[in-house]
Amino acid sequence: MRSGLVVLSVFALVLSGFRIKSGEKNYEDFKPHMRAVYASLVTIFPLALNTRSFTSKDNNKAIQENLNLIAQHAKEINTLAAKDEKGHAYLSLQLERNARQAALKYKDGLHDQAHFFVEELYDTCLSCHTSRSSSTDSAFTMDLSKNLDLDAMGTFGKAKFLALSRQFDRALDEYERIFKSQDLSLEELMHFDPLVDYLVLAVRVKGDADRPLKTIAELQKRPLPGPVKHDLEAWQKSLKQVKSRPKKQSDLEFARTLMKDVNRDRMSLVNTIFASKYLKDHLKRANISAKDKAETYYQLGICELSIGESLLAGESGMYLEESIRLAPKASFAKRAFELYEESVTLGYTGSAGINLPVEEKARLDELRKLVF
């Protein structure tokens, strides 16, 4: 399904990291780059719909020019976002890196590798959209999406596209339609794991525990494998517990409660997603102490590792690193370093062993000296 969705990666550039409110100071700085990327996407969109079009010599010039343009403006966006909230700054950096690599690989005729980096752009955009608690839908892409054959994007393609274009309620509607459909195979349910995407949208983006409770109740009526049933029962229990949040608890205090018994497994997924929502809300508060901010980043790092998305695992490293730099002698700093070292090492481990880049090794050495 990913190859069929590759076009969304490019299109999603216009949607990722651009949620700058019109009243904010740097909105005007972002606008020309948003418009330039949008204009480029309108051209490249139909060409990227399938591998044959993407690799055709007839389309080479148009694709290359537009990939170059996207990379150029992604670089400017990254520069503007560098001083923003850490999660946004990290994702903007990933956006710029992947856009640059997509353009370079395509130029060298390495179309498969170019496809890979375009898909990475898709993951970056999806992570950016679902990592935040803002649930405002956007009409920014409505005109373009009217002309798209969303139903041709694979079983979950339409739902993912709607999420990327910030049409969150429609995305949830689409996921629920699929879950109710008798056409949904157990293979698709197990392989693509759409329930995780659905829960992230419902819980973290919309902050809604009631909606997924109804969906889970419907799914439990279907004959499902034991592991899926166990997940649904655990998530149902967690959703009911989260609804009884004590009113006097702060976002950070409630997140601590949610994370108390969390393990890096699927059983505690709902608690983890809700905790990440409240932790991100806590970071928006003014005058947070360095210690509280460090703990918040530490807990966010654990959350993103627990949710289990490959991209979010990279984002978790950023959170863990930031927590260490803010409070290297805090009680959680050693554990933060252990998790950071583990995620970095695993990311560079292959059949030939561990191959850490020089800059990554230097960063690990620097953080180790801060903590120990």
C-alpha positions in Angstrom: 0.0 0.0 0.0 2.9 2.4 0.7 3.9 2.5 -3.0 0.3 3.5 -3.9 0.5 6.2 -1.3 3.8 7.6 -2.4 2.1 10.6 -3.9 0.7 11.6 -0.6 4.2 12.0 0.7 4.9 14.8 -1.7 1.5 16.3 -1.3 1.8 16.2 2.4 4.7 18.6 2.4 2.3 21.4 2.1 0.4 20.2 5.2 3.3 19.3 7.5 4.6 21.9 10.0 2.6 24.7 8.3 -0.1 25.1 11.0 1.0 28.6 11.8 -2.0 30.7 13.0 -2.6 33.9 11.1 -2.1 35.9 14.2 1.3 34.6 15.0 4.4 36.7 14.4 6.2 34.5 11.9 3.2 33.5 9.8 4.0 35.9 7.0 7.5 34.4 6.8 6.1 30.9 6.1 3.5 31.9 3.6 5.6 32.3 0.4 7.2 28.9 1.0 3.8 27.3 1.6 2.5 28.8 -1.6 5.6 27.8 -3.6 5.4 24.2 -2.4 1.7 24.1 -3.1 2.2 25.3 -6.7 4.8 22.6 -7.2 2.6 19.9 -5.8 -0.2 20.6 -8.1 2.2 19.9 -11.0 3.8 16.8 -9.6 0.8 15.2 -8.0 -0.6 13.3 -11.1 2.9 12.1 -12.1 3.6 10.5 -8.7 0.5 8.4 -8.6 2.2 5.3 -9.7 5.7 3.9 -10.2 5.5 3.9 -14.0 4.7 7.6 -14.2 7.4 8.4 -11.5 10.1 6.7 -13.5 9.0 7.7 -17.0 11.6 9.8 -19.0 8.7 11.9 -20.3 8.0 13.1 -16.8 11.7 13.4 -15.7 12.1 17.1 -16.2 8.8 18.1 -14.4 9.4 15.8 -11.5 13.0 16.9 -11.0 12.2 20.6 -11.2 9.4 20.2 -8.6 11.4 18.0 -6.3 14.2 20.6 -6.4 11.6 23.3 -5.6 10.2 21.3 -2.7 13.7 20.7 -1.3 14.5 24.4 -1.6 11.5 25.6 0.3 11.6 22.7 2.8 15.1 24.1 3.7 13.6 27.6 4.3 10.8 26.1 6.4 13.4 24.2 8.5 15.3 27.4 9.0 12.2 29.2 10.2 11.0 26.4 12.4 14.5 25.8 14.0 13.6 27.8 17.1 10.1 26.4 17.5 8.9 23.8 19.9 11.4 20.9 19.8 9.0 18.3 18.2 8.1 20.7 15.4 11.7 21.7 14.9 12.8 18.1 14.7 10.1 17.2 12.1 11.0 20.3 10.0 14.6 19.1 10.0 13.5 15.6 8.9 11.3 17.2 6.2 14.3 19.2 4.8 16.6 16.2 4.8 14.2 13.8 3.1 13.2 16.4 0.5 16.8 17.0 -0.3 17.6 13.3 -0.6 14.5 12.7 -2.8 15.7 15.4 -5.2 19.3 14.2 -5.3 18.4 10.5 -5.8 16.0 11.3 -8.5 18.6 13.4 -10.3 21.0 10.4 -10.1 18.4 8.1 -11.7 18.0 6.2 -8.5 14.2 6.1 -8.6 13.7 3.4 -6.0 15.7 5.4 -3.5 13.9 8.6 -4.5 10.6 6.8 -3.8 11.9 5.7 -0.4 12.7 9.3 0.6 9.4 10.6 -0.7 7.7 7.9 1.5 9.8 9.2 4.4 8.4 12.6 3.7 4.9 11.1 4.0 5.8 9.5 7.4 7.2 12.9 8.6 4.0 14.7 7.6 1.7 12.1 9.1 3.7 12.2 12.4 3.5 16.0 12.4 -0.2 16.0 12.0 -1.0 13.3 14.5 1.7 14.4 17.1 -0.2 17.5 18.1 -3.3 17.9 20.1 -4.9 20.6 17.9 -8.0 19.2 16.3 -8.9 22.0 14.0 -9.7 20.8 10.5 -8.3 22.6 7.5 -9.9 23.6 4.3 -6.5 24.4 2.7 -6.5 21.4 0.4 -10.2 21.2 -0.3 -10.1 22.5 -3.9 -7.4 20.1 -4.9 -8.9 17.1 -3.1 -12.2 17.5 -5.0 -10.4 16.3 -8.1 -8.7 13.3 -6.5 -9.9 9.7 -6.8 -9.5 9.0 -3.1 -11.1 5.6 -3.4 -8.3 4.5 -5.6 -5.7 5.0 -2.9 -5.9 1.6 -1.3 -8.0 0.4 1.7 -6.6 2.9 4.1 -5.3 5.5 1.6 -8.3 7.7 1.8 -8.3 7.8 5.6 -4.6 8.6 5.7 -5.0 11.4 3.1 -7.9 12.9 5.1 -5.7 12.9 8.2 -2.9 14.5 6.3 -5.1 17.2 5.0 -6.4 17.8 8.6 -9.9 16.7 7.8 -9.8 14.7 11.1 -13.5 14.0 11.5 -13.8 12.7 8.0 -10.7 10.6 8.5 -12.2 9.0 11.6 -15.5 8.5 9.7 -13.5 6.7 7.0 -11.7 4.4 9.4 -15.0 3.5 11.1 -16.6 2.8 7.7 -13.7 0.4 7.0 -13.9 -1.3 10.4 -17.7 -1.9 9.9 -17.2 -3.2 6.4 -17.2 -6.9 5.8 -14.6 -6.4 3.1 -11.9 -5.7 5.7 -9.8 -8.8 5.9 -8.0 -10.0 9.0 -4.8 -9.9 7.1 -5.2 -6.1 6.5 -6.3 -5.6 10.1 -3.1 -7.3 11.4 -0.6 -6.2 8.8 -1.5 -2.5 8.4 -2.6 -2.0 12.0 -5.1 0.7 11.2 -6.4 0.7 14.8 -3.3 2.4 16.0 -3.7 5.2 13.5 -7.4 5.5 14.4 -6.6 5.7 18.1 -3.9 8.3 17.6 -6.4 10.5 15.7 -9.3 10.0 18.1 -7.3 10.1 21.4 -4.4 12.5 20.8 -5.7 14.8 18.1 -9.4 14.9 19.0 -9.1 14.1 22.7 -12.2 11.9 22.4 -12.5 8.7 24.5 -16.2 8.1 23.7 -15.8 7.6 20.0 -13.2 4.8 20.0 -15.2 3.1 22.8 -18.2 2.8 20.5 -15.9 1.6 17.6 -14.3 -1.0 19.9 -17.6 -2.3 21.0 -18.7 -2.8 17.4 -15.4 -4.6 16.6 -15.8 -6.9 19.5 -18.9 -8.4 17.9 -16.8 -9.7 15.0 -14.8 -13.0 15.1 -11.2 -11.8 15.7 -7.9 -13.5 16.6 -7.0 -13.8 20.2 -4.3 -11.1 20.2 -6.6 -8.6 18.6 -9.4 -9.3 21.2 -6.9 -8.9 24.0 -5.8 -5.5 22.6 -9.4 -4.3 22.2 -10.3 -5.4 25.8 -7.3 -3.6 27.2 -7.9 -0.4 25.2 -11.6 -0.4 26.2 -10.6 -0.6 29.9 -8.0 2.2 29.5 -10.5 4.5 27.7 -13.0 4.2 30.5 -10.3 4.9 33.1 -9.0 8.0 31.3 -12.5 9.5 31.3 -12.4 9.7 35.1 -9.5 12.1 35.2 -9.3 14.1 38.5 -10.1 17.7 37.8 -7.4 19.1 40.1 -4.5 17.3 38.5 -2.3 19.2 36.1 -1.5 17.9 32.6 1.9 16.7 33.8 0.5 15.1 37.0 -2.1 13.2 35.0 0.4 12.1 32.4 2.6 10.7 35.2 -0.4 8.7 36.5 -1.1 7.4 33.0 2.5 6.4 32.5 3.0 4.8 35.9 2.2 1.2 34.8 3.0 1.7 31.1 5.2 -0.9 29.3 6.4 -0.6 25.8 3.7 -2.9 24.5 0.2 -2.7 22.9 -1.7 -3.3 26.0 -0.9 0.2 27.4 -1.2 2.0 24.0 -4.2 4.1 24.9 -2.6 5.4 28.2 0.5 6.2 26.2 -1.3 8.1 23.5 -3.4 10.1 26.0 -0.2 10.8 28.1 1.5 12.2 25.0 -1.4 14.5 24.4 -1.3 15.9 28.0 2.5 16.2 28.0 2.4 18.2 24.8 -0.3 20.4 26.3 1.9 20.9 29.3 4.8 22.1 27.2 2.5 24.9 25.9 2.2 26.4 29.4 4.2 29.5 30.2 7.0 29.6 32.8 7.7 25.9 33.0 10.7 25.1 35.2 13.7 23.5 33.5 13.2 20.4 35.6 9.5 20.0 34.7 10.3 20.6 31.0 13.1 18.0 31.2 10.8 15.4 32.8 8.1 16.2 30.2 10.5 15.6 27.3 11.6 12.4 29.0 8.1 11.1 29.3 7.4 12.1 25.7 10.4 10.1 24.6 9.0 7.0 26.3 5.6 7.7 24.8 6.8 7.8 21.2 8.9 4.7 21.7 5.9 2.9 23.1 3.6 3.9 20.2 6.0 2.1 18.0 6.0 4.1 14.7 9.4 4.1 13.1 9.4 7.8 12.6 8.2 8.5 16.1 11.0 6.4 17.4 13.3 9.0 15.8 11.3 11.8 17.4 11.6 10.0 20.7 15.4 10.3 20.5 15.1 14.1 20.1 12.9 14.2 23.2 15.2 12.0 25.3 18.3 14.0 24.2 16.6 17.3 25.1 15.6 16.0 28.6 19.2 15.0 29.2 20.6 18.4 28.2 18.0 20.2 30.4 18.6 18.2 33.5 21.6 15.8 33.2 21.7 15.0 36.9 18.0 14.4 37.3 16.8 11.0 38.6 15.5 10.0 35.2 18.6 11.2 33.2 20.4 7.9 33.3 17.4 6.0 32.1 16.8 8.6 29.4 20.4 8.1 28.2 20.0 4.3 28.2 16.9 4.5 26.0 18.5 7.1 23.7 21.6 5.0 23.3 19.5 1.9 22.6 17.3 3.6 19.9 20.3 5.2 18.2 22.3 1.9 18.2 19.4 -0.1 16.9 18.9 2.4 14.1 22.4 1.9 12.8 22.6 -1.9 13.3 22.4 -4.2 10.2 23.8 -7.4 8.9 27.3 -6.0 9.0 27.0 -5.0 12.7 26.7 -1.5 14.2 27.8 1.3 11.9 27.4 4.6 13.9 28.1 7.8 11.9 30.9 9.9 13.4 28.4 12.7 14.5 26.1 10.2 16.2 29.0 8.7 18.2 30.2 12.2 19.2 26.7 13.0 20.4 26.5 9.8 22.4 29.9 10.5 24.0 28.8 14.1 24.8 25.6 13.0 26.5 27.3 10.2 28.4 29.7 12.7 29.9 26.8 15.0 30.9 25.0 12.1 32.7 27.8 10.1 34.3 
